[in-house]
Amino acid sequence: AQKVTQAQTEISVVEKEDVTLDCVYETRDTTYYLFWYKQPPSGELVFLIRRNSFDEQNEISGRYSWNFQKSTSSFNFTITASQVVDSAVYFCALVDSNYQLIWGAGTKLIIKP
Amino acid sequence: GAGVSQTPSNKVTEKGKYVELRCDPISGHTALYWYRQSLGQGPEFLIYFQGTGAADDSGLPNDRFFAVRPEGSVSTLKIQRTERGDSAVYLCASSQSGRDADTQYFGPGTRLTVL
């Protein structure tokens, strides 16, 4: 069965600190896709990244970076030099042989000024 | 439009009433999805359309919920005899083809409150 676990319910850091959001997934498939979405207080889910299971290269986009480790079934997300605007709920999600997104419970990130 | 749009943004109704929620996907996207999200939780899948047909409606909670997409673009989620437990944010997403785990792009949602 597919499952996504985001063990951190809430994280609070002071602005400019680096922060890592953990995501661990379970799937029996060898082909699957992993996603991160951001949901700011406005409520709209914003797509951040899509990664397929055959591409284990880490990804960097500005202050955001993602570390995909198949050996530990993890797809962690790091924000460098956090800003108040990064405050949101972040969801990790998985799609394997189905088209349905299997969502983690989300991590609420609070960046204090 | 550039993104997925949903109307209304907020809907307050009384228990037992009928409501319709509308979703306008990104132009050219053949796949459309409905989810609902309760406070503090991730989205819950309801139904997936490929073109005009519902490819999977296994997430619809009961027969009070129904969705259509008659021309393969705009979709309407219909809820009959609303109950207080239906209160949630209803999210719509679209993707280009629905295959190969296409990225789903979400609309702003409709917040439904059943009194």
Interface residues (C-beta under 8 A of the other chain):
Chain A: Y32 Y33 F35 Y37 S42 G43 E44 L45 V46 F47 R50 N52 F91 A93 V95 Y99 Q100 L101 W103 G104 A105 G106
Chain B: A31 G40 Q41 G42 P43 F45 Y48 D56 V89 L91 A93 G98 R99 D100 A101 D102 T103 Q104 Y105 F106 G107 P108 G109 R111
